[in-house]
């Protein structure tokens, strides 16, 4: 269930409102571009932190599913 539960907030890039605010404040274009790049990198890192536990839980659940299936196959084979 943990794997399928949605994450409330994914970060893709900085807010367009924040970019326009910086432009209105007179920031140079190269500074704004750097700000956007840094925010995108931070967003990827934040998303990675949210995704890693789910990936691990998914892997563990697959192992448990395989063990359950193997147990069922062995039980069926032994009952004959």
Secondary structure, DSSP 4 states (H G I P E B T S, - for coil): -TTTSPPS----S--HHHHHHHHHTT--HHHHHHHHHHHHHHHHHHHHHHHHHHHHHHHHHHHHHHHHHHHHHHHHHHT-
